[in-house]
């Protein structure tokens, strides 16, 4: 399964991305992938210069403001950034 994480916004408004194929090493990914919400989150008021994280797992894409990125989603983002390749 392909997981794509993209960070945009911030002070400079730059965008960076990371990608990983979990088929090569499937251990430990299922709990993190299961944490990706399938329904829309409650809207959060924008904050200037905050990052926005876009997480795509298979056909599901969610956008999460940086200030509310926590728990399993934060762990998923960190693992993709650490183990994945720049996109």
C-alpha positions as CSV (number, residue, x, y, z in Angstrom):
1,X,0.0,0.0,0.0
2,X,1.2,3.5,-0.8
3,X,1.1,6.2,1.8
4,X,1.8,9.8,0.8
5,X,2.2,12.6,3.4
6,X,2.4,16.2,2.2
7,X,3.1,19.3,4.4
8,X,2.2,22.7,3.1
9,X,1.9,26.2,4.5
10,X,4.0,27.5,7.2
11,X,5.7,30.9,7.2
12,X,7.3,30.4,3.7
13,X,4.3,28.6,2.3
14,X,6.5,25.7,1.0
15,X,5.3,22.2,0.3
16,X,7.2,19.0,1.0
17,X,6.2,15.4,0.7
18,X,7.2,11.9,1.6
19,X,6.1,8.6,0.2
20,X,6.4,5.0,1.3
21,X,5.3,1.6,0.0
22,X,4.3,-0.5,3.0
23,X,4.2,-3.7,1.0
24,X,8.0,-4.0,1.4
25,X,7.7,-4.0,5.3
26,X,4.1,-4.4,6.4
27,X,4.8,-4.8,10.1
28,X,3.4,-2.2,12.4
29,X,1.6,-0.2,9.7
30,X,-1.9,-1.5,10.1
31,X,-2.6,0.2,13.5
32,X,-1.4,3.5,12.1
33,X,-3.3,3.1,8.8
34,X,-6.5,2.1,10.7
35,X,-6.3,5.5,12.6
36,X,-6.8,7.5,9.4
37,X,-10.4,8.9,9.7
38,X,-12.7,7.8,6.9
39,X,-15.2,10.6,7.6
40,X,-14.6,14.4,7.5
41,X,-13.3,16.0,10.6
42,X,-14.9,19.0,12.3
43,X,-13.7,22.2,10.7
44,X,-11.0,24.1,12.5
45,X,-10.5,27.8,12.2
46,X,-7.3,28.6,10.2
47,X,-4.3,30.0,11.9
48,X,-1.7,32.0,10.0
49,X,1.5,30.2,9.2
50,X,0.2,26.8,10.4
51,X,1.1,23.7,8.4
52,X,-1.5,21.7,6.8
53,X,-0.8,18.0,6.5
54,X,-2.4,16.0,3.7
55,X,-2.3,12.2,4.3
56,X,-3.3,9.8,1.5
57,X,-3.6,6.1,2.2
58,X,-4.9,4.1,-0.7
59,X,-8.0,6.0,-1.9
60,X,-8.5,7.9,1.4
61,X,-7.2,11.5,1.7
62,X,-7.5,13.6,4.8
63,X,-6.3,17.2,5.5
64,X,-5.3,18.0,9.1
65,X,-4.1,21.4,10.4
66,X,-0.7,21.1,12.1
67,X,-2.0,22.3,15.5
68,X,-4.4,19.4,15.7
69,X,-2.2,16.7,14.3
70,X,-1.8,14.3,17.2
71,X,-2.1,10.7,18.4
72,X,-2.0,7.9,15.8
73,X,-2.1,10.4,12.8
74,X,1.0,12.2,14.2
75,X,2.7,8.8,14.6
76,X,1.8,7.9,11.0
77,X,3.2,11.2,9.7
78,X,6.4,10.8,11.7
79,X,7.0,7.2,10.5
80,X,6.4,8.1,6.9
81,X,8.8,11.0,7.1
82,X,11.4,8.9,8.9
83,X,11.2,5.7,6.8
84,X,9.8,7.1,3.5
85,X,11.4,8.8,0.5
86,X,11.1,12.5,-0.3
87,X,8.3,13.0,-2.9
